[in-house]
Amino acid sequence: MSLLEVTGLKKVYTTRFGGSQVQALSNVSFSVEEGEYAAIMGESGSGKTTLLNILAALDRPTAGNVLLDGRDITGISERELSAFRRDNLGFVFQDFNLLDTFTLRDNIFLPLVLAGKSYEEMSGRIGPLAVRLGIQDLLGKYPYEVSGGEKQRAAVARALITRPRLILADEPTGALDSRATDALLRLFGSINDEGQTILMVTHSVKAASHAKRVLFLRDGEVFHQLYRGGQTVEQMFARISDALTVLAQGGELDA
């Protein structure tokens, strides 16, 4: 069953004084199944950021539709958008987006506070989640007191605590060292195995090779996709690297 359906997505930006137009997305169509772990790759300027912003309901397309669990998020009113994002989407960012004046516990609680949840419910949710992510002893610390990998785990906890339909990850390993990257990718694989749907935008071949499917954008369209199937992460890494080489050279890929 498709959790996310993107159909004929187009985005055209007009310059401030209307002198010219830039087409960021021309005709993007794809779907993500419930419980899938997909990655989106492409060169700078291919439309990845624009696509992610539209999927996050932070921007609206010029044309096309985005259905999340059957609801067209492009038609949601501005008044409803914040609550819709909070209730349905979890976000993991490259720069963590944690508030330095809040402890990790309060950062993780924040979306539930905004949703009006009781302290008892928040406490009940954070306990098992913190243990699951290995940050149970860090909840009283502030972001500047922990490592990058620990910050990202707190950010993942904040994304998961609302029990979202879909996690959107924007370059989640971009600010991490290799050890923290490996730990985060193992974590993503584990939570996906438990049924969480993940859509990740990344430049990292290593990160993308852990996904079960990789979509490649070129010139504002989905140009190609790879399924991991029964392949190892190492085999997927090689296939993605080959695809990106062809992509950079403007060539065609076999179906």
C-alpha positions as semicolon CSV with decimal commas, in nm:
position;residue;x (nm);y (nm);z (nm)
1;M;0,000;0,000;0,000
2;S;0,138;0,341;-0,099
3;L;0,179;0,578;0,193
4;L;0,314;0,862;-0,022
5;E;0,208;0,927;-0,382
6;V;0,366;1,205;-0,586
7;T;0,210;1,273;-0,926
8;G;0,316;1,519;-1,198
9;L;0,492;1,750;-0,955
10;K;0,610;2,076;-1,107
11;K;0,765;2,380;-0,942
12;V;0,849;2,705;-1,118
13;Y;1,005;2,995;-0,931
14;T;0,959;3,347;-1,064
15;T;1,226;3,604;-0,989
16;R;1,135;3,891;-0,760
17;F;1,038;4,131;-1,035
18;G;0,897;3,866;-1,267
19;G;1,175;3,900;-1,519
20;S;1,254;3,531;-1,552
21;Q;1,143;3,190;-1,435
22;V;1,341;2,893;-1,302
23;Q;1,192;2,545;-1,326
24;A;1,311;2,344;-1,028
25;L;1,083;2,043;-1,083
26;S;0,933;1,956;-1,420
27;N;0,744;1,628;-1,387
28;V;0,816;1,426;-1,075
29;S;0,611;1,115;-1,009
30;F;0,685;0,832;-0,767
31;S;0,536;0,652;-0,470
32;V;0,669;0,526;-0,137
33;E;0,515;0,217;0,016
34;E;0,426;0,198;0,383
35;G;0,728;0,062;0,570
36;E;0,971;0,142;0,287
37;Y;1,315;0,302;0,325
38;A;1,391;0,514;0,020
39;A;1,664;0,763;-0,065
40;I;1,670;1,046;-0,318
41;M;1,996;1,148;-0,484
42;G;2,101;1,391;-0,755
43;E;2,352;1,659;-0,838
44;S;2,322;2,010;-0,696
45;G;2,043;2,190;-0,877
46;S;1,858;1,869;-0,962
47;G;1,558;1,965;-0,750
48;K;1,618;1,757;-0,434
49;T;1,574;2,042;-0,188
50;T;1,267;2,176;-0,365
51;L;1,112;1,831;-0,367
52;L;1,183;1,779;0,003
53;N;1,032;2,117;0,092
54;I;0,714;2,030;-0,095
55;L;0,692;1,686;0,066
56;A;0,737;1,856;0,405
57;A;0,452;2,095;0,320
58;L;0,696;2,386;0,355
59;D;0,640;2,490;-0,008
60;R;0,360;2,440;-0,256
61;P;0,402;2,306;-0,610
62;T;0,309;2,494;-0,924
63;A;0,126;2,181;-1,042
64;G;0,082;1,820;-0,938
65;N;-0,028;1,640;-0,626
66;V;0,128;1,490;-0,313
67;L;-0,090;1,240;-0,131
68;L;0,009;1,127;0,218
69;D;-0,207;0,837;0,331
70;G;-0,461;0,942;0,070
71;R;-0,477;1,310;0,168
72;D;-0,354;1,575;-0,074
73;I;-0,113;1,783;0,135
74;T;-0,089;2,049;-0,138
75;G;-0,448;2,145;-0,061
76;I;-0,418;2,179;0,316
77;S;-0,494;2,528;0,444
78;E;-0,220;2,737;0,600
79;R;-0,403;2,722;0,931
80;E;-0,391;2,342;0,935
81;L;-0,038;2,295;0,807
82;S;0,154;2,315;1,134
83;A;-0,068;2,060;1,304
84;F;-0,058;1,835;0,998
85;R;0,324;1,836;0,987
86;R;0,346;1,774;1,361
87;D;0,100;1,485;1,354
88;N;0,217;1,310;1,038
89;L;0,579;1,397;0,963
90;G;0,903;1,353;1,154
91;F;1,210;1,552;1,050
92;V;1,580;1,474;1,085
93;F;1,812;1,753;0,967
94;Q;2,182;1,772;0,885
95;D;2,242;2,043;1,148
96;F;2,020;1,874;1,412
97;N;1,804;2,186;1,474
98;L;1,822;2,144;1,851
99;L;1,771;2,441;2,083
100;D;2,085;2,502;2,290
101;T;1,886;2,651;2,580
102;F;1,681;2,329;2,612
103;T;1,803;1,998;2,748
104;L;1,788;1,701;2,514
105;R;1,477;1,588;2,703
106;D;1,301;1,920;2,643
107;N;1,409;1,925;2,279
108;I;1,257;1,581;2,230
109;F;0,942;1,680;2,418
110;L;0,891;1,998;2,211
111;P;0,656;1,864;1,939
112;L;0,442;1,694;2,206
113;V;0,429;2,014;2,410
114;L;0,308;2,198;2,100
115;A;0,048;1,926;2,050
116;G;-0,080;1,981;2,405
117;K;0,014;1,637;2,540
118;S;0,031;1,579;2,915
119;Y;0,363;1,539;3,097
120;E;0,263;1,186;3,191
121;E;0,213;1,090;2,827
122;M;0,539;1,257;2,721
123;S;0,732;1,078;2,995
124;G;0,576;0,749;2,898
125;R;0,685;0,791;2,538
126;I;1,039;0,916;2,595
127;G;1,154;0,642;2,831
128;P;1,150;0,342;2,594
129;L;1,258;0,563;2,303
130;A;1,564;0,697;2,487
131;V;1,669;0,344;2,580
132;R;1,614;0,233;2,220
133;L;1,841;0,513;2,094
134;G;2,100;0,480;2,369
135;I;2,056;0,834;2,506
136;Q;1,879;0,757;2,837
137;D;2,176;0,891;3,036
138;L;2,202;1,210;2,830
139;L;1,851;1,352;2,857
140;G;1,948;1,611;3,120
141;K;2,239;1,743;2,914
142;Y;2,232;2,036;2,673
143;P;2,317;2,001;2,302
144;Y;2,653;2,173;2,345
145;E;2,751;1,912;2,605
146;V;2,717;1,607;2,376
147;S;2,876;1,482;2,055
148;G;2,740;1,523;1,703
149;G;2,626;1,163;1,693
150;E;2,445;1,203;2,025
151;K;2,278;1,521;1,901
152;Q;2,156;1,337;1,593
153;R;2,017;1,055;1,805
154;A;1,826;1,312;2,007
155;A;1,698;1,461;1,682
156;V;1,584;1,115;1,571
157;A;1,407;1,072;1,906
158;R;1,230;1,405;1,854
159;A;1,120;1,287;1,509
160;L;0,995;0,952;1,638
161;I;0,821;1,063;1,956
162;T;0,517;1,190;1,766
163;R;0,481;0,846;1,603
164;P;0,481;0,997;1,254
165;R;0,351;0,833;0,938
166;L;0,669;0,936;0,752
167;I;1,019;1,043;0,850
168;L;1,186;1,291;0,615
169;A;1,563;1,301;0,658
170;D;1,763;1,582;0,497
171;E;2,134;1,491;0,469
172;P;2,118;1,327;0,814
173;T;2,481;1,210;0,808
174;G;2,624;1,532;0,663
175;A;2,757;1,669;0,993
176;L;2,870;1,337;1,141
177;D;3,205;1,160;1,149
178;S;3,234;0,809;1,006
179;R;3,170;0,632;1,336
180;A;2,857;0,837;1,413
181;T;2,743;0,793;1,053
182;D;2,767;0,415;1,080
183;A;2,572;0,421;1,406
184;L;2,297;0,642;1,262
185;L;2,261;0,427;0,949
186;R;2,232;0,114;1,163
187;L;1,967;0,294;1,366
188;F;1,770;0,395;1,056
189;G;1,783;0,037;0,932
190;S;1,661;-0,089;1,267
191;I;1,365;0,149;1,298
192;N;1,272;0,076;0,938
193;D;1,276;-0,296;1,016
194;E;1,021;-0,217;1,286
195;G;0,790;-0,064;1,025
196;Q;0,881;0,306;1,017
197;T;0,867;0,460;0,669
198;I;1,175;0,672;0,587
199;L;1,248;0,900;0,292
200;M;1,602;1,040;0,294
201;V;1,761;1,304;0,073
202;T;2,138;1,266;0,060
203;H;2,457;1,327;-0,136
204;S;2,623;1,038;0,046
205;V;2,659;0,714;-0,148
206;K;2,730;0,540;0,182
207;A;2,404;0,663;0,335
208;A;2,198;0,586;0,025
209;S;2,338;0,234;0,000
210;H;2,159;0,145;0,325
211;A;1,819;0,234;0,176
212;K;1,605;-0,030;0,008
213;R;1,546;0,191;-0,297
214;V;1,729;0,489;-0,443
215;L;1,568;0,743;-0,678
216;F;1,789;0,968;-0,889
217;L;1,680;1,318;-0,991
218;R;1,813;1,493;-1,298
219;D;1,683;1,818;-1,448
220;G;1,382;1,818;-1,218
221;E;1,263;1,466;-1,296
222;V;1,307;1,116;-1,159
223;F;1,570;0,988;-1,399
224;H;1,633;0,639;-1,265
225;Q;1,587;0,418;-0,960
226;L;1,762;0,121;-0,806
227;Y;1,621;-0,148;-0,579
228;R;1,850;-0,317;-0,331
229;G;1,662;-0,644;-0,310
230;G;1,888;-0,914;-0,172
231;Q;2,209;-0,725;-0,242
232;T;2,455;-0,631;0,029
233;V;2,522;-0,271;0,126
234;E;2,859;-0,300;-0,050
235;Q;2,699;-0,416;-0,374
236;M;2,442;-0,138;-0,356
237;F;2,723;0,113;-0,294
238;A;2,891;0,005;-0,619
239;R;2,567;0,026;-0,819
240;I;2,488;0,374;-0,687
241;S;2,842;0,493;-0,764
242;D;2,812;0,365;-1,120
243;A;2,472;0,531;-1,163
244;L;2,601;0,866;-1,035
245;T;2,894;0,850;-1,278
246;V;2,658;0,800;-1,571
247;L;2,433;1,073;-1,434
248;A;2,720;1,321;-1,417
249;Q;2,818;1,241;-1,774
250;G;2,464;1,293;-1,901
251;G;2,435;0,934;-2,018
252;E;2,150;0,685;-2,010
253;L;2,106;0,401;-1,763
254;D;1,964;0,058;-1,827
255;A;1,621;-0,005;-1,686
